[in-house]
Amino acid sequence: MSCCIVLTLCFATRVQAREDRSTPRKVSPASVVRDYCKLDFEGARLSSESSDFEKYFALVAWPDEPGWDGAVVIRNFRIVLSGSAQPVSKVTVRYVVLGNMSGARVTASPQHEEGVTFVLKRSGDTWKIEHPLIPPHISVHAAIVALSSLLKGEKDPEQRRRLRAGIAILTRLGQTGDTGAMAGAPAAVSSKHNP
């Protein structure tokens, strides 16, 4: 008899675990934007070949992503404001910008903050970002990985030189200043973020 109870409990636990995985959890607009920014920060939007590309598309309402030629290189981001009025919500993010990347060209800029307000709409039990569709905002590490992968397959000596120069600029950007979370911002993610 105790064997039947144990088997019944094991079966019930497996069914509950399966239901937990298949039932979407209710999420807040701020958590959707945080997940979007984290995936973007890690470089998910740089290539449709990214293993996280589908996770990214689960967070946004637009059907496809343009082929971006560049990205904004950031130190970190933080959620600073979240307001919700059914069925629309707004979440503001502050990015600490270090520069821009366009192809192999990397341009450092004086470190500054940039704010973006995302508008989300309820979609079933969750929220999706409706707009704006902004260029990728990536970490120094993600930018170095992207240029390094281009360098591996590049045959043209001049383009190889440009890629190496871009990697050198990014390496310096990653070594200067505070790479940690912004003071007083527990929701910040830094370029040294380890998931």
N, CA, C and O of each residue as an XYZ file, in Angstrom:
780
protein
N       0.811     -1.188      0.000
C       0.000      0.000      0.000
C       0.855      1.252      0.000
O       0.553      2.204     -0.720
N       1.935      1.269      0.808
C       2.794      2.448      0.843
C       3.474      2.661     -0.504
O       3.776      3.799     -0.864
N       3.716      1.606     -1.244
C       4.308      1.710     -2.587
C       3.359      2.482     -3.511
O       3.803      3.318     -4.298
N       2.040      2.199     -3.413
C       1.052      2.911     -4.235
C       1.011      4.391     -3.882
O       0.880      5.238     -4.766
N       1.122      4.706     -2.600
C       1.103      6.107     -2.163
C       2.320      6.838     -2.714
O       2.207      7.962     -3.204
N       3.488      6.196     -2.631
C       4.716      6.802     -3.135
C       4.608      7.033     -4.641
O       4.956      8.112     -5.121
N       4.131      6.036     -5.397
C       3.978      6.182     -6.840
C       2.977      7.284     -7.179
O       3.194      8.064     -8.106
N       1.879      7.342     -6.423
C       0.879      8.382     -6.649
C       1.484      9.764     -6.396
O       1.263     10.690     -7.177
N       2.250      9.906     -5.302
C       2.897     11.188     -5.002
C       3.909     11.574     -6.082
O       3.978     12.737     -6.479
N       4.693     10.606     -6.558
C       5.673     10.877     -7.618
C       4.963     11.336     -8.885
O       5.393     12.295     -9.525
N       3.866     10.647     -9.254
C       3.108     11.017    -10.452
C       2.525     12.416    -10.308
O       2.606     13.230    -11.228
N       1.931     12.694     -9.134
C       1.333     14.012     -8.898
C       2.387     15.114     -8.960
O       2.126     16.192     -9.492
N       3.578     14.850     -8.419
C       4.665     15.832     -8.454
C       5.103     16.096     -9.887
O       5.343     17.247    -10.253
N       5.211     15.047    -10.710
C       5.606     15.219    -12.114
C       4.548     15.998    -12.893
O       4.888     16.865    -13.697
N       3.281     15.699    -12.665
C       2.199     16.412    -13.343
C       2.243     17.884    -12.944
O       2.126     18.755    -13.806
N       2.411     18.180    -11.644
C       2.468     19.565    -11.175
C       3.662     20.291    -11.795
O       3.538     21.439    -12.219
N       4.825     19.618    -11.849
C       6.013     20.244    -12.444
C       5.776     20.548    -13.917
O       6.181     21.603    -14.404
N       5.118     19.627    -14.636
C       4.815     19.842    -16.051
C       3.848     21.007    -16.219
O       4.007     21.824    -17.126
N       2.833     21.087    -15.335
C       1.876     22.185    -15.397
C       2.567     23.515    -15.097
O       2.266     24.525    -15.732
N       3.503     23.523    -14.121
C       4.222     24.752    -13.785
C       5.020     25.269    -14.967
O       5.102     26.478    -15.179
N       5.618     24.354    -15.748
C       6.409     24.772    -16.911
C       5.529     25.267    -18.040
O       5.917     26.186    -18.761
N       4.355     24.681    -18.212
C       3.514     25.039    -19.348
C       2.611     26.233    -19.057
O       2.134     26.879    -19.990
N       2.366     26.536    -17.790
C       1.516     27.658    -17.431
C       2.360     28.922    -17.374
O       3.281     29.018    -16.563
N       2.049     29.904    -18.239
C       2.861     31.115    -18.203
C       2.655     31.852    -16.887
O       1.532     31.984    -16.400
N       3.763     32.330    -16.319
C       3.655     33.054    -15.070
C       3.261     34.495    -15.360
O       3.611     35.045    -16.404
N       2.543     35.091    -14.445
C       2.171     36.485    -14.617
C       3.401     37.334    -14.353
O       4.087     37.153    -13.347
N       3.675     38.256    -15.256
C       4.857     39.086    -15.127
C       4.464     40.550    -15.182
O       3.441     40.915    -15.761
N       5.280     41.368    -14.579
C       5.026     42.804    -14.571
C       5.656     43.446    -15.799
O       6.570     42.875    -16.393
N       5.179     44.624    -16.185
C       5.803     45.352    -17.299
C       7.288     45.615    -17.043
O       8.104     45.498    -17.958
N       7.644     45.973    -15.800
C       9.051     46.243    -15.487
C       9.914     45.002    -15.664
O      11.047     45.103    -16.134
N       9.393     43.824    -15.292
C      10.198     42.606    -15.453
C      10.365     42.235    -16.926
O      11.400     41.689    -17.307
N       9.365     42.522    -17.759
C       9.496     42.280    -19.205
C      10.585     43.181    -19.775
O      11.430     42.720    -20.542
N      10.573     44.452    -19.410
C      11.594     45.383    -19.912
C      12.970     44.999    -19.372
O      13.958     45.077    -20.102
N      13.050     44.589    -18.114
C      14.332     44.160    -17.549
C      14.880     42.958    -18.325
O      16.070     42.919    -18.641
N      14.024     41.975    -18.635
C      14.462     40.806    -19.400
C      14.906     41.211    -20.806
O      15.914     40.714    -21.309
N      14.153     42.113    -21.437
C      14.500     42.628    -22.766
C      15.885     43.299    -22.726
O      16.745     43.014    -23.560
N      16.084     44.185    -21.756
C      17.353     44.913    -21.654
C      18.518     43.968    -21.370
O      19.611     44.153    -21.905
N      18.293     42.971    -20.541
C      19.349     42.006    -20.218
C      19.749     41.212    -21.462
O      20.937     41.048    -21.738
N      18.758     40.719    -22.213
C      19.063     39.982    -23.438
C      19.783     40.878    -24.446
O      20.745     40.452    -25.085
N      19.315     42.118    -24.585
C      19.945     43.079    -25.482
C      21.382     43.340    -25.045
O      22.295     43.315    -25.871
N      21.588     43.588    -23.762
C      22.903     43.840    -23.173
C      23.886     42.716    -23.501
O      25.063     42.963    -23.764
N      23.389     41.486    -23.480
C      24.224     40.312    -23.726
C      24.415     40.014    -25.208
O      25.117     39.065    -25.557
N      23.793     40.819    -26.102
C      24.021     40.672    -27.530
C      23.023     39.812    -28.275
O      23.282     39.431    -29.416
N      21.887     39.491    -27.668
C      20.901     38.609    -28.299
C      20.366     39.166    -29.614
O      19.972     38.400    -30.493
N      20.347     40.482    -29.756
C      19.757     41.098    -30.954
C      20.762     41.276    -32.089
O      20.388     41.731    -33.170
N      22.024     40.930    -31.867
C      23.046     41.148    -32.892
C      22.948     40.165    -34.046
O      23.428     40.441    -35.146
N      22.328     39.019    -33.796
C      22.229     38.000    -34.843
C      20.986     37.145    -34.630
O      20.649     36.792    -33.500
N      20.313     36.818    -35.724
C      19.154     35.924    -35.614
C      19.614     34.500    -35.293
O      18.793     33.629    -35.008
N      20.923     34.270    -35.340
C      21.487     32.964    -34.986
C      21.687     32.826    -33.477
O      22.033     31.747    -32.995
N      21.471     33.905    -32.733
C      21.656     33.887    -31.284
C      20.709     32.870    -30.646
O      19.554     32.739    -31.050
N      21.216     32.158    -29.649
C      20.370     31.167    -28.962
C      19.252     31.840    -28.168
O      18.268     31.189    -27.817
N      19.393     33.140    -27.880
C      18.379     33.866    -27.112
C      17.431     34.693    -27.979
O      16.594     35.428    -27.456
N      17.560     34.577    -29.298
C      16.754     35.401    -30.198
C      15.254     35.157    -29.989
O      14.473     36.109    -30.004
N      14.845     33.915    -29.798
C      13.420     33.615    -29.601
C      12.915     34.118    -28.249
O      11.766     34.544    -28.137
N      13.771     34.073    -27.219
C      13.391     34.630    -25.919
C      13.115     36.121    -26.071
O      12.166     36.650    -25.492
N      13.949     36.786    -26.849
C      13.787     38.215    -27.107
C      12.444     38.475    -27.786
O      11.709     39.372    -27.375
N      12.117     37.699    -28.824
C      10.869     37.924    -29.554
C       9.623     37.632    -28.720
O       8.541     38.119    -29.048
N       9.751     36.861    -27.667
C       8.608     36.621    -26.775
C       8.268     37.874    -25.966
O       7.194     37.953    -25.370
N       9.178     38.852    -25.944
C       8.997     40.060    -25.129
C       8.510     41.269    -25.917
O       8.121     42.278    -25.329
N       8.529     41.172    -27.256
C       8.203     42.330    -28.099
C       7.022     42.035    -29.014
O       6.727     40.878    -29.313
N       6.349     43.101    -29.456
C       5.166     42.944    -30.300
C       5.500     42.993    -31.787
O       4.694     42.544    -32.602
N       6.665     43.526    -32.169
C       6.963     43.622    -33.605
C       7.328     42.253    -34.162
O       7.923     41.427    -33.470
N       6.959     42.020    -35.438
C       7.108     40.684    -36.022
C       8.527     40.320    -36.444
O       8.860     39.138    -36.524
N       9.368     41.318    -36.717
C      10.743     40.998    -37.089
C      11.669     42.126    -36.674
O      11.224     43.210    -36.298
N      12.956     41.853    -36.749
C      13.982     42.791    -36.324
C      14.774     43.232    -37.548
O      15.162     42.391    -38.360
N      15.026     44.544    -37.702
C      15.861     44.975    -38.823
C      17.271     44.404    -38.687
O      17.691     44.042    -37.588
N      17.984     44.326    -39.775
C      19.395     43.938    -39.726
C      20.205     45.165    -39.344
O      20.486     46.016    -40.188
N      20.581     45.260    -38.074
C      21.294     46.432    -37.581
C      22.740     46.400    -38.036
O      23.392     45.359    -37.963
N      23.250     47.539    -38.510
C      24.664     47.655    -38.880
C      25.510     48.115    -37.702
O      26.739     48.097    -37.766
N      24.855     48.522    -36.640
C      25.600     49.039    -35.502
C      24.860     48.816    -34.205
O      23.782     48.223    -34.167
N      25.476     49.313    -33.136
C      24.902     49.171    -31.803
C      25.430     50.285    -30.919
O      26.464     50.890    -31.202
N      24.705     50.542    -29.852
C      25.145     51.468    -28.817
C      25.851     50.615    -27.766
O      25.300     49.623    -27.289
N      27.069     51.007    -27.410
C      27.830     50.268    -26.399
C      27.567     50.930    -25.054
O      27.771     52.132    -24.885
N      27.105     50.117    -24.093
C      26.729     50.666    -22.787
C      27.507     49.993    -21.656
O      27.983     48.865    -21.783
N      27.618     50.725    -20.546
C      28.227     50.152    -19.343
C      27.173     49.360    -18.570
O      27.439     48.252    -18.103
N      25.977     49.935    -18.437
C      24.909     49.251    -17.724
C      23.580     49.930    -18.029
O      23.513     50.900    -18.784
N      22.536     49.398    -17.427
C      21.204     49.977    -17.552
C      20.478     49.811    -16.226
O      20.858     48.990    -15.391
N      19.426     50.606    -16.044
C      18.592     50.437    -14.852
C      17.179     50.905    -15.148
O      16.961     51.837    -15.922
N      16.235     50.242    -14.519
C      14.829     50.637    -14.607
C      14.650     51.787    -13.610
O      14.970     51.644    -12.430
N      14.141     52.923    -14.085
C      14.001     54.068    -13.179
C      12.554     54.435    -12.892
O      12.269     55.097    -11.894
N      11.638     54.014    -13.753
C      10.245     54.396    -13.564
C       9.350     53.387    -14.249
O       9.620     52.965    -15.373
N       8.301     53.009    -13.578
C       7.345     52.076    -14.166
C       5.944     52.520    -13.770
O       5.645     52.678    -12.586
N       5.089     52.721    -14.766
C       3.712     53.103    -14.501
C       2.779     52.241    -15.316
O       3.043     51.967    -16.487
N       1.697     51.815    -14.711
C       0.789     50.903    -15.394
C      -0.643     51.405    -15.326
O      -1.160     51.745    -14.262
N      -1.255     51.439    -16.478
C      -2.687     51.737    -16.575
C      -3.243     50.754    -17.594
O      -2.940     50.847    -18.783
N      -4.052     49.818    -17.130
C      -4.549     48.747    -18.010
C      -5.144     49.324    -19.279
O      -5.861     50.319    -19.171
N      -4.920     48.807    -20.443
C      -4.027     47.709    -20.782
C      -2.662     48.176    -21.296
O      -1.960     47.415    -21.961
N      -2.278     49.434    -20.988
C      -0.995     49.964    -21.459
C      -0.132     50.329    -20.256
O      -0.637     50.759    -19.218
N       1.179     50.151    -20.416
C       2.113     50.493    -19.355
C       3.337     51.159    -19.965
O       3.668     50.921    -21.126
N       4.006     51.992    -19.178
C       5.247     52.637    -19.612
C       6.335     52.330    -18.593
O       6.114     52.393    -17.383
N       7.526     51.993    -19.115
C       8.680     51.704    -18.268
C       9.862     52.484    -18.831
O      10.192     52.360    -20.010
N      10.496     53.286    -17.983
C      11.646     54.083    -18.414
C      12.943     53.425    -17.957
O      13.076     52.993    -16.812
N      13.889     53.363    -18.880
C      15.201     52.764    -18.635
C      16.258     53.842    -18.840
O      16.164     54.643    -19.770
N      17.267     53.861    -17.966
C      18.421     54.749    -18.119
C      19.613     53.877    -18.495
O      19.940     52.915    -17.800
N      20.251     54.229    -19.599
C      21.449     53.536    -20.063
C      22.661     54.423    -19.801
O      22.584     55.640    -19.969
N      23.781     53.827    -19.390
C      25.043     54.548    -19.310
C      25.792     54.218    -20.602
O      26.277     53.102    -20.789
N      25.874     55.209    -21.485
C      26.422     55.013    -22.834
C      27.917     55.309    -22.841
O      28.371     56.308    -22.284
N      28.680     54.410    -23.490
C      30.126     54.564    -23.624
C      30.540     54.930    -25.042
O      31.594     55.533    -25.243
N      29.721     54.573    -26.029
C      30.082     54.844    -27.415
C      29.164     54.114    -28.372
O      28.101     53.620    -27.995
N      29.606     54.058    -29.633
C      28.833     53.407    -30.693
C      29.719     52.481    -31.493
O      30.930     52.677    -31.592
N      29.096     51.475    -32.057
C      29.788     50.539    -32.923
C      29.023     50.489    -34.240
O      27.811     50.271    -34.255
N      29.735     50.693    -35.337
C      29.131     50.601    -36.666
C      30.046     49.746    -37.519
O      31.106     50.197    -37.952
N      29.634     48.509    -37.759
C      30.526     47.574    -38.443
C      31.759     47.367    -37.579
O      31.647     47.038    -36.398
N      32.949     47.561    -38.172
C      34.200     47.413    -37.430
C      34.585     48.690    -36.697
O      35.480     48.675    -35.852
N      33.925     49.780    -37.013
C      34.286     51.080    -36.424
C      33.640     51.254    -35.045
O      32.428     51.109    -34.886
N      34.473     51.564    -34.066
C      34.006     51.829    -32.712
C      34.372     53.264    -32.375
O      35.522     53.676    -32.526
N      33.390     54.017    -31.920
C      33.605     55.408    -31.542
C      33.257     55.556    -30.069
O      32.109     55.374    -29.664
N      34.266     55.890    -29.279
C      34.028     56.140    -27.857
C      33.436     57.537    -27.715
O      33.760     58.442    -28.485
N      32.576     57.699    -26.734
C      32.022     59.019    -26.443
C      32.186     59.267    -24.956
O      32.378     58.323    -24.190
N      32.114     60.534    -24.532
C      32.138     60.761    -23.085
C      30.966     59.997    -22.456
O      29.846     60.019    -22.967
N      31.243     59.333    -21.356
C      30.184     58.553    -20.697
C      29.026     59.475    -20.344
O      29.215     60.532    -19.742
N      27.824     59.058    -20.730
C      26.630     59.848    -20.443
C      25.426     58.929    -20.294
O      25.477     57.756    -20.662
N      24.357     59.467    -19.757
C      23.128     58.685    -19.612
C      22.160     59.006    -20.738
O      22.097     60.130    -21.237
N      21.417     57.995    -21.116
C      20.388     58.128    -22.145
C      19.140     57.446    -21.607
O      19.212     56.324    -21.107
N      18.002     58.112    -21.705
C      16.753     57.530    -21.227
C      15.859     57.093    -22.372
O      15.761     57.776    -23.392
N      15.212     55.960    -22.202
C      14.247     55.452    -23.176
C      13.007     55.004    -22.407
O      13.110     54.272    -21.422
N      11.833     55.449    -22.864
C      10.584     55.007    -22.261
C       9.923     53.997    -23.195
O       9.552     54.320    -24.323
N       9.784     52.773    -22.701
C       9.155     51.703    -23.459
C       7.668     51.677    -23.149
O       7.265     51.832    -21.997
N       6.855     51.481    -24.176
C       5.409     51.363    -24.032
C       5.057     49.892    -24.231
O       5.421     49.288    -25.239
N       4.350     49.326    -23.267
C       3.970     47.923    -23.309
C       2.462     47.794    -23.345
O       1.735     48.645    -22.833
N       2.007     46.718    -23.955
C       0.586     46.427    -24.015
C       0.373     45.017    -23.473
O       1.182     44.120    -23.708
N      -0.722     44.839    -22.750
C      -1.035     43.521    -22.201
C      -1.340     42.545    -23.338
O      -2.049     42.869    -24.290
N      -0.776     41.332    -23.205
C      -1.004     40.262    -24.168
C      -1.291     38.999    -23.367
O      -0.363     38.294    -22.969
N      -2.555     38.708    -23.130
C      -2.923     37.562    -22.288
C      -2.526     37.831    -20.853
O      -2.929     38.835    -20.266
N      -1.726     36.921    -20.284
C      -1.275     37.075    -18.898
C       0.041     37.827    -18.779
O       0.568     37.974    -17.676
N       0.575     38.300    -19.880
C       1.871     38.969    -19.828
C       1.798     40.306    -20.559
O       0.726     40.744    -20.976
N       2.933     40.931    -20.705
C       3.048     42.216    -21.392
C       4.047     42.077    -22.518
O       4.983     41.282    -22.435
N       3.846     42.865    -23.587
C       4.800     42.904    -24.700
C       5.156     44.353    -24.982
O       4.316     45.248    -24.883
N       6.415     44.568    -25.335
C       6.873     45.912    -25.679
C       6.335     46.262    -27.058
O       6.585     45.549    -28.030
N       5.594     47.365    -27.138
C       5.013     47.836    -28.403
C       5.987     48.737    -29.159
O       6.158     48.594    -30.370
N       6.616     49.655    -28.451
C       7.589     50.562    -29.060
C       8.352     51.270    -27.944
O       7.905     51.227    -26.798
N       9.466     51.911    -28.222
C      10.111     52.091    -29.519
C      11.025     50.915    -29.858
O      11.475     50.180    -28.979
N      11.280     50.763    -31.123
C      12.253     49.795    -31.609
C      13.572     50.556    -31.735
O      13.769     51.320    -32.680
N      14.464     50.343    -30.785
C      15.725     51.081    -30.733
C      16.866     50.181    -31.209
O      16.724     48.958    -31.206
N      18.001     50.768    -31.621
C      19.155     49.934    -31.980
C      19.613     49.116    -30.776
O      19.332     49.488    -29.636
N      20.306     48.019    -31.009
C      20.816     47.224    -29.885
C      21.659     48.079    -28.936
O      22.436     48.926    -29.375
N      21.498     47.850    -27.650
C      22.276     48.495    -26.589
C      23.029     47.367    -25.890
O      22.462     46.643    -25.072
N      24.312     47.225    -26.220
C      25.072     46.035    -25.827
C      26.225     46.367    -24.884
O      26.704     47.500    -24.829
N      26.653     45.352    -24.148
C      27.793     45.497    -23.240
C      29.088     45.543    -24.035
O      29.129     45.171    -25.207
N      30.140     46.003    -23.379
C      31.475     45.990    -23.979
C      31.836     44.557    -24.349
O      32.360     44.304    -25.434
N      31.558     43.626    -23.453
C      31.879     42.216    -23.703
C      31.171     41.691    -24.956
O      31.793     41.033    -25.790
N      29.874     41.979    -25.089
C      29.125     41.514    -26.266
C      29.688     42.130    -27.546
O      29.745     41.464    -28.579
N      30.105     43.400    -27.483
C      30.683     44.059    -28.653
C      32.018     43.416    -29.034
O      32.292     43.208    -30.216
N      32.842     43.104    -28.042
C      34.134     42.448    -28.318
C      33.906     41.075    -28.931
O      34.588     40.700    -29.885
N      32.958     40.326    -28.395
C      32.647     38.989    -28.944
C      32.195     39.114    -30.399
O      32.616     38.325    -31.245
N      31.343     40.098    -30.696
C      30.844     40.287    -32.062
C      31.983     40.610    -33.024
O      32.069     40.015    -34.098
N      32.863     41.550    -32.652
C      33.977     41.907    -33.542
C      34.986     40.771    -33.654
O      35.552     40.554    -34.726
N      35.220     40.048    -32.571
C      36.155     38.914    -32.604
C      35.656     37.818    -33.543
O      36.453     37.189    -34.240
N      34.345     37.587    -33.566
C      33.814     36.559    -34.469
C      33.944     37.002    -35.929
O      34.175     36.176    -36.812
N      33.797     38.303    -36.181
C      34.022     38.808    -37.545
C      35.486     38.691    -37.938
O      35.796     38.375    -39.086
N      36.384     38.941    -36.999
C      37.822     38.874    -37.254
C      38.260     37.476    -37.669
O      39.131     37.322    -38.525
N      37.652     36.450    -37.059
C      38.035     35.062    -37.363
C      37.884     34.719    -38.840
O      38.720     34.014    -39.405
N      36.812     35.219    -39.469
C      36.566     34.866    -40.867
C      37.030     35.903    -41.875
O      36.879     35.701    -43.080
N      37.592     37.009    -41.406
C      37.972     38.099    -42.307
C      39.322     37.830    -42.972
O      40.296     37.492    -42.299
N      39.371     37.984    -44.298
C      40.612     37.770    -45.063
C      41.290     39.083    -45.438
O      42.514     39.132    -45.558
N      40.519     40.136    -45.623
C      41.057     41.426    -46.057
C      41.918     42.040    -44.947
O      41.426     42.260    -43.841
N      43.210     42.322    -45.232
C      44.106     42.854    -44.194
C      43.632     44.202    -43.623
O      43.768     44.438    -42.422
N      43.087     45.074    -44.454
C      42.629     46.379    -43.983
C      41.429     46.230    -43.041
O      41.357     46.897    -42.008
N      40.503     45.365    -43.401
C      39.344     45.133    -42.528
C      39.768     44.465    -41.230
O      39.218     44.769    -40.172
N      40.743     43.554    -41.296
C      41.272     42.916    -40.079
C      41.883     43.974    -39.158
O      41.723     43.909    -37.939
N      42.591     44.956    -39.753
C      43.183     46.033    -38.967
C      42.090     46.851    -38.277
O      42.219     47.197    -37.102
N      41.004     47.164    -39.012
C      39.889     47.919    -38.434
C      39.232     47.158    -37.279
O      38.918     47.734    -36.237
N      39.033     45.866    -37.484
C      38.418     45.050    -36.439
C      39.294     45.014    -35.187
O      38.792     45.138    -34.069
N      40.614     44.841    -35.378
C      41.521     44.831    -34.222
C      41.509     46.184    -33.506
O      41.533     46.240    -32.276
N      41.473     47.267    -34.277
C      41.423     48.608    -33.673
C      40.133     48.779    -32.873
O      40.155     49.342    -31.779
N      39.014     48.301    -33.407
C      37.741     48.374    -32.687
C      37.780     47.577    -31.400
O      37.286     48.035    -30.370
N      38.364     46.386    -31.448
C      38.488     45.543    -30.243
C      39.363     46.239    -29.206
O      39.077     46.180    -28.010
N      40.431     46.898    -29.659
C      41.323     47.611    -28.732
C      40.577     48.758    -28.046
O      40.728     48.957    -26.840
N      39.780     49.510    -28.798
C      39.000     50.612    -28.205
C      38.011     50.054    -27.183
O      37.876     50.593    -26.085
N      37.323     48.977    -27.547
C      36.347     48.368    -26.633
C      37.024     47.849    -25.362
O      36.480     47.974    -24.265
N      38.208     47.269    -25.521
C      38.944     46.761    -24.357
C      39.269     47.906    -23.408
O      39.134     47.758    -22.194
N      39.697     49.053    -23.950
C      39.977     50.224    -23.104
C      38.699     50.729    -22.426
O      38.718     51.102    -21.252
N      37.585     50.739    -23.175
C      36.313     51.176    -22.591
C      35.916     50.277    -21.425
O      35.398     50.757    -20.416
N      36.151     49.001    -21.558
C      35.804     48.051    -20.507
C      36.691     48.158    -19.290
O      36.313     47.717    -18.205
N      37.887     48.746    -19.457
C      38.827     48.843    -18.338
C      38.750     50.172    -17.609
O      39.299     50.303    -16.515
N      38.083     51.156    -18.185
C      38.047     52.476    -17.564
C      36.776     52.669    -16.768
O      35.706     52.189    -17.144
N      36.908     53.370    -15.679
C      35.733     53.744    -14.895
C      35.107     52.573    -14.169
O      35.613     51.451    -14.183
N      34.005     52.870    -13.545
C      33.245     51.892    -12.774
C      32.436     51.015    -13.709
O      31.606     51.515    -14.469
N      32.669     49.716    -13.660
C      31.884     48.808    -14.493
C      30.789     48.138    -13.680
O      30.141     47.203    -14.151
N      30.586     48.610    -12.477
C      29.559     48.020    -11.625
C      28.227     48.698    -11.828
O      28.077     49.581    -12.672
N      27.271     48.273    -11.047
C      25.936     48.853    -11.116
C      25.981     50.300    -10.650
O      26.835     50.676     -9.848
N      25.071     51.096    -11.150
C      25.010     52.499    -10.776
C      24.587     52.613     -9.317
O      23.760     51.838     -8.837
N      25.148     53.563     -8.636
C      24.842     53.747     -7.213
C      23.347     53.952     -7.008
O      22.698     54.705     -7.734
N      22.826     53.271     -6.010
C      21.411     53.421     -5.676
C      20.467     52.794     -6.673
O      19.277     53.109     -6.676
N      20.971     51.912     -7.522
C      20.121     51.321     -8.559
C      20.241     49.819     -8.547
O      20.987     49.267     -9.357
N      19.542     49.129     -7.664
C      19.676     47.681     -7.568
C      19.253     46.960     -8.840
O      19.632     45.805     -9.036
N      18.475     47.606     -9.715
C      18.042     46.940    -10.931
C      19.036     47.102    -12.073
O      18.775     46.647    -13.187
N      20.170     47.743    -11.813
C      21.161     47.967    -12.864
C      21.858     46.670    -13.220
O      21.969     45.761    -12.398
N      22.323     46.596    -14.449
C      23.107     45.466    -14.906
C      24.383     46.034    -15.479
O      24.330     46.934    -16.317
N      25.524     45.537    -15.057
C      26.789     46.090    -15.522
C      27.381     45.225    -16.617
O      26.901     44.124    -16.885
N      28.439     45.741    -17.255
C      29.077     44.995    -18.336
C      29.832     43.778    -17.801
O      30.299     42.954    -18.587
N      29.957     43.652    -16.494
C      30.571     42.462    -15.911
C      29.523     41.524    -15.355
O      29.828     40.660    -14.532
N      28.275     41.691    -15.806
C      27.144     40.904    -15.316
C      27.373     39.430    -15.621
O      27.723     39.065    -16.744
N      27.177     38.599    -14.627
C      27.258     37.154    -14.789
C      25.909     36.556    -14.498
O      25.470     36.575    -13.348
N      25.210     36.008    -15.529
C      23.878     35.455    -15.294
C      23.906     34.265    -14.367
O      22.860     33.688    -14.071
